[in-house]
Amino acid sequence: MAEYDHPATTSGAGHHHQSMIPKETAFQALNTIIQLHFEKTLEKKRAVDLQKKELWKLFHLFFLFLALVFLGEAQTRLECRHCWVPIGLLSLGHLIFYVSVAQTLRCINGFKYQRRCHKLTLGLATERLRQLKVRLSNGGVVDEMGEELEIHYQEPPESYFGKFKRNWALHFGFLIFIYGFMVSSSVVLLCF
């Protein structure tokens, strides 16, 4: 990087030369950071939307599977002792479906958390760019690779992460409850 001598730093013996960066380079660096995190935010949004579409596909396939099993059972009324094969098939289908839903929800929560981190970093970089513009418009200078160009990846507070843990626990508990309900409903529908 090129060094620029500031008049205040070159007058007098014993003063060290500070390496100054041109304001265009500072603006470009911050704009690059802003662009990167904006694109990452959009990428995570698209990933969440894609996962939601996959979730809907799972729902459609699962309900098609349920319809086929119950339609096949409705054609011939089985006695309770012969219903364990369809009940086992339904239970296995439910288990696979709910594990897939749980995994998809975990991915969605992960993408949302990453998106939040990129949004926080984007906000910090935007604020630093604004501060830099204000300082330069008031006659200030850009420090040597100072703090205004150093943007670290931001993470939300611990309470935000706790929110995701609570949501995941609620979703998981709900899926376990629905799994038990659906298996018992299948037994009741097929046996009685």
N, C-alpha and C positions, 0 to 999 in steps of 0.2 A: 504494500500500500504506500502511496506517495506521502511524504512528510511535508507539511506546510508550516512555515515559521510564522508564528503570531508575533506582532510587534512587541507586545508586552513581555514575551518570553525571551527575546533575543537581545534586549538591552541590558547590558551589565555583565560582568564576568562572573563565572560560577553558577549561572542559571542553566538548567537543563533544557534541552529542546523538547517540547511536547509534540507528539504527533497528532495533528488535527486532521479530521476527515471533512471533506467537502460536504456541504449540506445536501447536495444532490445524491451523494452516496448514502447518507443517513436516511433520506427520504426513500430511496430505492430499497434499502435494507428493510425498513419498517413496512413498506408496501408489499415486499415479497413475503414477509411473515404474515401480514394480513391476508394476502391472496391465498397462501398455503392453507391457513387455518379456515378460511371461508370455504375453500374447496373440500377440505376434510369434513367440515360441518355438513355440507351438501351430500358428500359421499356417505356419511353415517345416516343421514335422513333417507337416502335411497336404499341403504341396506336394511333399515327398519321397515320401510315400505315393502321391500322384497320379502322379508321374513313374514310380514303380515299376509301377503299373497300366498306364501307357502302354507301358512296356517289355515287359510280358507280352503286351499286344495286338500289339506289333510281332513278338514271337516267334511267336505263333499265326498271324498273317498270313503271315509268311515261311515257316513250315513248311507251311502250306497251299499257298503258291506252289510250293515245292519238290516237294510231293506231286503237284501237277497237272502240272508239267513232266516229272517222272520217269514218271508214269502215262501221259502222252501219248507219251513215248519208248518205253515198254515195249510199247505196242500195235503199233508198227511198228519193227522193228530197223533202225536206220540204219547205213550204212557210215560210216567215220570221216570221210571227206571231206564228208559231208552233216551232220555233227553240229556244225558250227561255229555254226550259228544257235542251237540250244539252249544250247551252251556260252557263247556271247556273251550270251544272255538270262539264263542262270544267273549269269554273272560280273557283269553289270549289276545283277541282283537282289541278289546278295551285297554288292556295293559300296554300293548304296542302303541296305540293311539295316544294314551295319556303320557307315556314316556316321550313320545315325539312332540306333543304339545308342550310339555315341561321344558324340553331342550330348546324348542323354538322361542318360548317365553324368556328363557335364560339368555339366548342370543339377542333378543330384542332389548332386554334390560341392559346388556353389555354395550350394545351399540348406542343406546340412549345415554349411558354414562360417558362413553367416549365422546359423543357429540357435545355433551355438556362441558367436558374438559376443553374441547376445541373452541367452543363459544366463549368460555372464560378467557382463554389465551387470546382469542381474536379481540375481545373487548379490551384487554390490557394493552395489546399492541396498538389498537385504534386510539386509546387514551394517550399513550406515549407519543404517537404521531401528532395528535392534537397539541400536546404540551410542547413538543419540539417546534411545531409551526408557530405557536404563540411566542415562545422564547426567541426564535429567530426573527419574528416580526418586530419584537421589542429591542432588537439590536444585540441579542445574545449570540454566543458561539456554541458550536457543537464540541463537547468535551472529547478527549481522546478515548475512543471506543467506550464511552461511559455507560452508565446504567440505562440511559434512555434507549440504547440500541440492544440491550441484553434482555430478551424476553424469554423467560422460562415457561415450560409447559405447566399450565395451571390445572389444579385438581380442586374439585368442590370441597367444602368442609365435610368433616366426618358425619355430620347430621344428614347430609345429602346421600352419602353411601348407606347410612342406616335406613333411609327411606327405601332404597332399593332392596335391602335385606328384608325389610318388613313386607314389601310388595311381593317378593319372591316367596316368602313364607306363607303369605295369604293365598297366593296362586297355588302353591304346592298343596297346602291343606285343602283348598277347594277341590283340586284334582283328585286327591285321595278320597274325599267325601263322595264326589260324583262317581268315582270308580266303584266304590262299595255299593252305592245306590243302584248303579246300572247293572252290576253283577246280580244283586239280589232281585232287581226287577226282571232280569232275564230268567232267573230261576222261577219266579212267580208266573211270568207269562208262559213259559214253556211247560211247566208242570201242572198248572191249575187252570 
